[in-house]
């Protein structure tokens, strides 16, 4: 046992070793951790009442766009997902380190015979997820309701603005905006879903985006009111307004990290910031749209409803280089490596409005008969596999010299999930689609990372951590070790 400076005569690791010997051995009967997870533990005389916890609810996975199939976007959503098999705990190890005279850090590595991730899935035409940015905002910042099969209202709203004639499509500028997105859609998706280990700014972008919930709620309220107005409804009350300083600041910061991520991928590809390559053209478009937001903020201080903003979108003209300079935006920002610091600017070039309009026209929604497409629903599970969980816990001595354990976090250790989709026959009308969907699930790092992240979030639920803490403290009571210097 290694004592850190300040640990004094803390020898609580001796008590932890005795505790783990009890919990880690099947011979301990009801005190074996596997038994506690499977059956719970109730010992009224010691004040112990732990319910069984072999299954952990993970929740819903919002719809994710996969690829184009038969000229349509396909998406996959998962619901009612659970992690089961915690009751197959076999054994584990404990590492102990006193960090002060009263605190001891303990890392438990738990091994299991068979852990299963399972739930329901829905694969189909993905009209709601045509916008990768809207999907990312919903996924990372504002998870959808788990109620029934209802689609997420934010995505429905984004789709209305993109596709409905009363949305952005009512003006040429709006069509250019949507068409420009269509032209760069694949690049946007590749940038926003890139692993942070390969594109550090992509991870920062997702992190900043996840912090915009309050702004997203305000925007949803304002744009939802406008949608009702334009659809001939009579929404109650005054139109909600948006555009306060924190909302603008959050948007500008999100743009900064997205631009950094595009720059990093462009440089990794050995491409210059000049017309003719996808990354540079995307940076050029983003810089000009960002400048329009700056111009609106300058010329229209304060908060406004969506109707006024849509009016600006319809009438705005492309800004000249001189106008960009007066906004403090002399060009497309060039960042120092892995830094927000701007070290140079490159003058933007005109947007190709005609090309954007053609892209908008090509992707305009078309009427579809009810039986013209299909949805495949079923259940899924991952192949049985051995994995481990790492539990970080702290043992702390109180002022009356009693020792208590607290499980702080759980980390799932697994290389990749191997998802098996049920209802394979449901794909028969589209030969080859089943294999393509399963290959996408298995070989898309972003989706695998998302699933593992959701699993870790479910395991770190307060109830799960509480049950593990109770199990550790129950063992201390059974051994008579909660009195810190007990000898029995």
N, C-alpha and C positions, 0 to 999 in steps of 0.2 A: 504494500500500500504506500503510495506517494503522498506526502503531506505538502500542500502548498503553503507559501508564506502566509501567516495569519490563521492557519488552521489550528494552531495550538495543539492541544492534546485530544483532538477530535478522533475518536476511534469507532465512529458509528458504522464504518464499513464492516466491522466484525458482526454487528447486528444485521446489516443488510445481507451478508453472506448466509447467516442462519435463516433469515427470512426466505431467501431465494431457494435454499435447499428444501424448504417446506413446499413452496408454491410450484417448484419445478419437478417434483417427483410424483408419479402416479400412485405411489405407495401411500401418499398423504391423504387419500380418500377425498372427502368433501373439500379439503383444503388445497387440493391440486388445482392449479389455475385452469386447466382444461375442464375440470368438473365445475368450477365456479362459473366459467363462461357458459357451459352447456345447461347447468341446472340451477344456477344461482346459489346463494348461500344465506341461510337464515339461522342465526344463533341469538335468540332474544336475550339470553343471559349476558352476552357481550355487546348487546346493542347493534348486532350485525343483521342487515336485511338488504341483500344485493339481488336484484332480479337477474334472470338469464339474459345474456346479450350475444347470442351466436350470429345474429343478422344485423347489419348496419344499413340504414336507408341512405342511398346516395343522391337520389332525386332525378330530375329531368335534364337531358342534354338538348339544348335548343337546336333547331334545324341548321345543318351545316351544308353548304353547297359543295357538291362533289365534282361534277363534270357535266359536259353537254352530252345529251343522248337524244337522238331523233329531233334535233334542233331545239331542244328544251334543256333548261337547267334541271339537274336532278339533285335532290337534297336528302339527307337522312336525319331523322330526329329519334331520340331515345327517351323513354318515359318509365316511371316506376322502377328505376334501377336500384339494385341492392347488392351488397357484398355479404355473402354467406359463407359459413364454414369456419368461423372463428373458434367454434367448439372442437375443431380438429387439431387444436394446439397440441404439439408433441413435447417440445422442450425448448430451452433457450439458454442464453448466457447473460451474466450481469457484470458490468464494469462500474467500479465505484471510485469516486474521487472526492475527498474532503476539500472544500473550498474556503471554509472559515471555521471558526470554533463552534458554530451552530448549524451550518448548512453543508450538505453533502449531495453532490450530483451523481446520479445513477443512470446508466444507459442499459436498457434491457433489449436484447435481440430475441424476438419470439419467432419460432418456426411452427409451421402448420402442415398437416397432411394434405389438405385439399381446400383451397379457397376458390370460390366461384363468384364471378361478376355476371349478373344476369338482369333481364328486364324485357321491355317491349320496344320494338322499332317500327318506324314508318318511313318507307322509301317512296318517293314520287316526284312529280313535276314540282319544281321548286320556285314557284312564282314569288314567294315571300323572301327568298334569299338571293335575289339577283344582285343586290347591293352588298358587297363584302364589307364595306365600312359600317353599314347599318347592322349587319349581322354581328360584327365585332363589338360594336357599342352595346348591343343588347346582351351578348354573351358575357362580356367582361364587366360591364357596369351595371346592368339592369336585367337580371335573370327573369325570364317570363314566369307567369303564374303556372302552377302545376295543376290547375283545375281542368279536368277532362281533356279533350282533344283540341281545345281552343287555341288558335294561332296567337302569337304574341302581338299585342296591339301596336307596339312601336314599329314592328316590321310591316304590319298591315298599313300603317300610316305612311311609312317610307315608300311602300309600293304604290299607294294612291298618288303621292306627289310625283313619283317617277312616271307612272303609266296613265293616270287619268287626264283627259283633256282639260279638266278644270284645275289640275295641279300645275306643275312646271311646264307642261305641254301647251299651255294657253298662250305662251309668248315664244318668239324665236330665240330670245336669249335663254329661256328655260330649256328649250330643246337642245341648244348648243351645250348647255351645262350637262344635261343628261347624256347627250351623244358623246361628249368628251369623256364622261365616265365610262361609257360602253367601250370606247376606243382603248382605254387603259385598264379595263376591268381585270384582266388576267395578271397584269403587272401589280396592280394594287393588292390583289389577293396574295400573290407570291411574297410581296413585301410585308404585308400586315400579319401574315401567318408564319414568317420565317423564324426558325429557332434562334433564340437569343444568343446561343453559343456561337452561331455563325454570323448573325447580324445583330450586334448588341443594341443598336438603336431601335430595332423592332420590338425587343423586349421592353425598352423604356417607353415606347409608344403605347403598347398595350397597358402598361402600368399606369401611365397618365390618363389614358382613355377610361380606365376603370374608376378613376377618381372624379368623373364628371357626372355622377348620378343626379345631383341637385339640378345642374344645368339641363340634363336630359329630361328630367321631370317637368321643368318649366317650359322647355321647347315643345314637349309632347302636349302639354295643356294648351299652349298658344296655337300650335299647328293643327291640333285636333279641332279646336273651335273654328278655325278657318275652313277646314275640310267640311264641317257641318254646314257652314254658311254657303259654300260654293256648291254643295250638294242639294241646296234648296230647303235645308232644315232651318229651324229657328232656335239656336242654342241659347240657353238662359244666361242672364247676367251680361256683364261687360267682357269684351274680348281680353283674355290674359295677355300681358305684355312681357317681352323678353329684351335682353340687351343690357343687363347691368354689368358693372366692371368685372366681377368674378367670372361671369359667363364668357365675356370676351377674352379674359386672360386665359381661361382654361382652353378655349378654342385655339388661341394663338400658340399656346404651349404644345397642344396636340399636333398642330401643323409643324412646329419646329422639329419634333421627334420623327414625324412621318417623313419630312424632307431629309433629315439625317439618315433615316433607314434607306430611302431610295438612293441617296448619294453613296452609301456604303455598298449597296448591291451593284450600283453602276460601276464604281471603282473596282470592285472585285471582278467584274466582267471586263475590265480594261477599256471602258468606254468613256469618251469625253463629254463634257457638259456643252453640247452643241446639237443643233437640229439633226434628226435622222436616226436617233436610237430611242428605244421605248422609254428608258429610264429618264433620259434628259428631257424628252417631250413631256413626260409626266411632271417632272420638276417645274418645267416652264408653265404648264397649265395650273399647277397648284399655286405657284407664286402669283399668278395673275388673279386667280380667284381669291387668294388671301388679301391681295391689294384691294380688291373690290369691297371686301369686308371692312378693311381699314378705312376706305373712303366713305362708306356708309356710316361708320361709327363717327368719323370726323364731321360729316355734313348733317348728321341726324343724331345729335347727342341725346342721351336718355334712353328710356325703354319704349318700345313700340310693339303694336300687334302685328301678326303675321301678314295681314292684308297690306299694310304699308311696306313691309319688306318685299312682298311679292311684286308690288308696284315698282320698287326700285330694280328688282331683277329684270322686269320687262323692259325698262327704259335705259338701263345702264349702258354706257359706251365703253369700248376698250380704252384703257388708260395709256397715255403716251409715256415715254421714258421720263420726260420732264415731270409729269404728274406723279409718277412713281417716286421720283426723287423727293418731291415735296411731302410725300407720306413717310419719308424715312426709309424707303425701300428702293434703293438704287438698282436692284436687279435680283436675280435668283441667288439666294444665300449659299455660300460655300463654307462648310464647317471644317474646323481643324479635326484631325483624326480622333474619333470617339469623344467628341466634345461639342457642347452647345456654342462654343465661341465661333463667331463668324469672321473668317480671315480674308474673304474676298466676295465679290459679286460678279455675276455674268449678266449682261443685258438680255432681257427676254426677247423672244421673237413672236411675231403675230400668230395667234391661234388660227388653225385651218377650220373656219366656220362651216364651209361647205362640206368638208369631210365629216365633221361632227353631226351636221344635219342629216347627212346620208346614213350615218350610223344610227341616229335616232329613228329614222324612218324604217330602217331594216329591222329594228328590234321592237317596233310599236306593237302593243298587244293586239292579238287577233281573236276573233270569236272562236270558241271551241265547243263542240258538241259535248254533252255530258259523258258520252262513252268514248270520246276521242283519245283519252289518255287513261292511265291507270295509276293506282296507288297500291303498294304492297305493304301489308302489315303482318307482323308476326312477333315471335319472341326470339331472344338471342341469349347466348351464354358464351363465356370464354372457355377454352379447353382447360381441363383441370391441370394445375401446375403448382409446384412448390414455390413458395415465396416466404419472405420474412417481413416482420414489422419491427421497427426500432422505436422504442418508447423512451423518451427523455423524462426523467423524474427527479424531483428534489425532495430530500429528507431533511426536515428542519426541526430543531429543538426549540421548544417554547420557553417562556420565562420560568414556568414551573417544572422545567426539565423533562417534558414529555416529547416523544419523537413522533412526528406525523409525516406521511408521504403524500406527495402531490404529483400526479402524472401531468406533465406540461404539454407534450406534443407527441404525435405518432407519425412516423414516416414509412410509407410503403416502399419496399425494395423489390422491384420487378423490372425485367428488361423490356418486355412489350406484352400487350394483351393479344390473344389470338381469338378473335371474336368469330363465333359460328352463328350464322343467321338461320332461323327456322323458316318454315313455309317456303322452301326452295321452289315448289311447284308454282307459287304465285308469280314467278318471273318467267314462266314458260312462253308467254306471248312476246317476249323480247329476248331472243336467243343471245347468249353471251353476256347479258346484263348482270346476272347473279355473280358470275366470276369477276366481272369488272368492279362491282360494288365491294365484294369481299377483299379483292386485291387493294382497292383504295383504302379501305379501313386498316388493312394490315401494314400498308407501306406509306402512309401519310403521317409524318412525324407530328405535325400540328394536331391532328385528331387524336393520335395516341397520347400526346402530352396533355391534351384537354381531358381525356378520360382518366388518366392517372392523377391529374390535378383534382378532378372531381372526387375520385376515390379518397385521396388524402384529405380533402375538405370534409367528407363524410366521416372519416375515421377520427378527425379532430373535433367532432361535435362535442359540445360540453357534456352531454349525457354519457358518451363513450369514455371520455377522459375521466368523468366522475366515477363510473363503474370500475375502471382500472385502479383509480386512487383508493376506492373502497376496498378492493381486493387486497391491495398492499397493506392497508391499515388493518384489515381483518387478520391477516397473517401476523402482524406485529402483536395484536391483542392475544391471539391464540398462543403465541410463544411467550407471552408475558414480557415482550420487548418494548412495549410502548413507554414503559418507565425506562428512561434512557440508559441508566447504568444497572439495569436488572442483570442478575447473574444466573437466574434459573432458565 
